[in-house]
Amino acid sequence: MIETHYLVIGSGIAGLTFSVKIAEKFPNRNVVIVTKANEDESNTKYAQGGVAVVLDTEKDSFNKHIEDTLIAGDGLCDAEVVKMVIEEGPKRLEELMLWGANFDLNASGEFNLGKEGGHSEYRVVHHKDITGYEIERALLKRAHQLPNISILPHHFAIDLVTNHHIINDTSEQLYCYGAYVFDQKTDKIFTIKANSTLLASGGIGCVYGHTTNPIIATGDGIAMAYRAKVEIKDMEFVQFHPTALYEAKGESSFLISEAVRGFGAYLRNKSGHRFMLDYDERAELASRDIVSQSIDSELKKSGESHVYLDCTHLDMDAFKKHFPNIYNICLQHHIKIDTDWIPVVPASHYLCGGIDVDKKGKTSIDNLFACGECSRTGLHGANRLASNSLLEALVYAHNIFKYHSENDYKPVVVNIPDWNDEGTTIPKEHILIQHNLKQMQALMRDYVGIVRSNKRLKRAIKHLDLIHNEVEELYKESKISTSLCELRNMVNVSHLIVEQSLKRKENKGGYYNIDNVKD
């Protein structure tokens, strides 16, 4: 067993920002960061766009950014949270830069601000088209300089430890004591006991198969919290990115940033028609939900598997300078942007719901906090405004840090039983895990995708129940493996998405159900 003051599950912008801040302030307290892949593998690393933050107060204002966020959220944002996050933005960005994150400047040495769908002004601070990668680099470098932070890569958090695990615990209020963790290198399971636990475990993209997320985005934190009886909200609001690079084999897809449309690219169908003008006067710069639904509609009409993004009319020198990574990845796929259209398809991108937290990042059970994409703060409402997610992670990591600075915790005095896997055998069932995973992903894409219906959602529940029963049976009789735990987590997350979709009786933002359309 490891004992620590703070356990952080996840090593993206949310988990690292909190860890660095708390470790700097309390050099005699320990922080343990658990992450299931390499320490730099997170959704943060793949965030291309940037951080939306108001810096040019002559052309822009907090009020304009607030208004843009509220419009994108389609009436379901928490207005107080929106105001707080946006007004805190400049201070939090400044800290990132003090830790060594670099952002693009223009010829006169000022920030080269970008503009993305849904924004009324240029306010996106970026580092070429690999902003997340640069932020991740700077935060990890700072974390390694602090001796009281330990990072455990290739360690998978299986379940949170709560009162349910403690023998003879009769207290009414649920309390988190840490987590059971699987060391993927040694196959050993041990306990990390912590005064405070932070879930910063990222998104759920892999539930859909076609996703812009890395393969680690399997909703682990949300599933663990759900099993621990934590309040989970707004899971129906899955944001699909309209333009992921289409690859026939599916799987994790490369993202063609929204900023490319901001730069002037056109969406065309197979016959070359620029179809976005038929759906919205903002054309390619309409919000993501509108663009995704429009592409979905075009694909359903034509039976095609993808549409195209046309950049051939753009200034190529400027394009290569601004999007070097996108240009090169397309070249690797034998797509020459100067002359070829880029095949694109919507892919699951971002979850607006998740573990319900208050402004301090507190969940519904004591001593458990959540931050970043696994949390539901009320900032995004029914649809996230582009580049607001890194901003949210920075602000909430700071709020959780502030709460911990002002509120001391008593050490946890409980005896946590060791993980018990008696009677389990090493599975020879990798094929079963893969089969169920593919079935579940196809089910979510076909029945619980961009456009939903009650009939399809109810069918999805029936199919998911069968998969769930098989996976639980396998889980009870097998030795733990990461792929089995991830599948179990994704099945839990899929259930939450379907059940909360059926409860929503009106279409809002990223949620569209044909049975909710009023004639």
Secondary structure, 3 states (H helix, E strand, C coil): CEEEEEEEECCCHHHHHHHHHHHHHCCCCCEEEECCCCCCCCCHHHCCCCEECCCCCCCCCHHHHHHHHHHHCCCCCCHHHHHHHHHHHHHHHHHHHHCCCCCCECCCCCECCECCCCCCCCCEECCCCCHHHHHHHHHHHHHHHCCCEEEECCEEEEEEEEHHHCCCCCCCCCEEEEEEEEECCCCEEEEEEEEEEEECCCCCHHHHCCECCCCCCCCHHHHHHHHCCCCEECCCCEEEEEEEECCCCCCECCECCHHHHHCCCEEECCCCCCCHHHHCCCHHHCCHHHHHHHHHHHHHHHCCCCEEEECCCCCHHHHHHHCHHHHHHHHHCCCCCCCCCEEEEEEEEEECCEEECCCCCECCCECEEECHHHEECCCCCCCCCCCCHHHHHHHHHHHHHHHHHHCCCCCCCCCCCCCCCCCCECCCCHHHHHHHHHHHHHHHHHHCCCCECHHHHHHHHHHHHHHHHHHHHHHHHECCCHHHHHHHHHHHHHHHHHHHHHHCCCCECCECEHHHCCC
